Amino acid sequence: GIWTESLGDSAVNLVIRAFTRTGDLWGAQTDLLRRIKERFDAEGISIPFPQRELRVVQGKLPD
């Protein structure tokens, strides 16, 4: 199943629950994430990265 877990500052956090044999876990997880990313790319969905704005104000500090 797939559902929305939360909304972040610059993300929609999803939970994806799939089942596989224990011995296939890492390969299945890697393949699933790769396919999701490829589909997002094909659909024009980008994954943003957190950004911060830093402003430098020059002047004398109070005593």
One Martini backbone bead per residue (centre of mass of N, CA, C, O) as a GRO file, in nm:
protein
   63
    1GLY     BB    1   0.100   0.034   0.011
    2ILE     BB    2  -0.005   0.385  -0.020
    3TRP     BB    3   0.084   0.686   0.171
    4THR     BB    4   0.047   0.978   0.342
    5GLU     BB    5   0.230   1.097   0.614
    6SER     BB    6   0.353   1.391   0.522
    7LEU     BB    7   0.424   1.745   0.538
    8GLY     BB    8   0.680   1.929   0.437
    9ASP     BB    9   0.858   2.197   0.348
   10SER     BB   10   0.975   2.015   0.066
   11ALA     BB   11   0.754   1.768   0.110
   12VAL     BB   12   0.624   1.438   0.039
   13ASN     BB   13   0.554   1.183   0.261
   14LEU     BB   14   0.587   0.844   0.198
   15VAL     BB   15   0.432   0.523   0.219
   16ILE     BB   16   0.580   0.203   0.131
   17ARG     BB   17   0.427  -0.121   0.105
   18ALA     BB   18   0.609  -0.423   0.066
   19PHE     BB   19   0.658  -0.762  -0.054
   20THR     BB   20   0.917  -1.010   0.024
   21ARG     BB   21   1.176  -1.187   0.029
   22THR     BB   22   1.437  -1.168   0.232
   23GLY     BB   23   1.664  -1.218   0.006
   24ASP     BB   24   1.520  -0.965  -0.178
   25LEU     BB   25   1.511  -0.690  -0.036
   26TRP     BB   26   1.740  -0.501  -0.151
   27GLY     BB   27   1.668  -0.533  -0.451
   28ALA     BB   28   1.371  -0.442  -0.429
   29GLN     BB   29   1.421  -0.163  -0.308
   30THR     BB   30   1.603  -0.051  -0.530
   31ASP     BB   31   1.407  -0.096  -0.767
   32LEU     BB   32   1.171   0.072  -0.661
   33LEU     BB   33   1.318   0.347  -0.635
   34ARG     BB   34   1.409   0.365  -0.929
   35ARG     BB   35   1.123   0.354  -1.059
   36ILE     BB   36   1.010   0.600  -0.921
   37LYS     BB   37   1.217   0.805  -1.027
   38GLU     BB   38   1.165   0.753  -1.329
   39ARG     BB   39   0.864   0.832  -1.321
   40PHE     BB   40   0.896   1.115  -1.221
   41ASP     BB   41   1.068   1.211  -1.457
   42ALA     BB   42   0.855   1.142  -1.682
   43GLU     BB   43   0.636   1.346  -1.524
   44GLY     BB   44   0.799   1.604  -1.402
   45ILE     BB   45   0.901   1.519  -1.113
   46SER     BB   46   1.051   1.687  -0.856
   47ILE     BB   47   1.314   1.693  -0.608
   48PRO     BB   48   1.358   1.881  -0.357
   49PHE     BB   49   1.574   2.094  -0.183
   50PRO     BB   50   1.681   2.240   0.073
   51GLN     BB   51   1.640   2.592   0.156
   52ARG     BB   52   1.837   2.882   0.238
   53GLU     BB   53   1.836   3.211   0.362
   54LEU     BB   54   2.107   3.451   0.365
   55ARG     BB   55   2.161   3.746   0.554
   56VAL     BB   56   2.382   4.024   0.528
   57VAL     BB   57   2.441   4.264   0.780
   58GLN     BB   58   2.575   4.575   0.789
   59GLY     BB   59   2.715   4.702   1.095
   60LYS     BB   60   2.664   4.822   1.401
   61LEU     BB   61   2.676   4.712   1.708
   62PRO     BB   62   2.553   4.712   1.997
   63ASP     BB   63   2.671   4.764   2.331
   0.00000   0.00000   0.00000
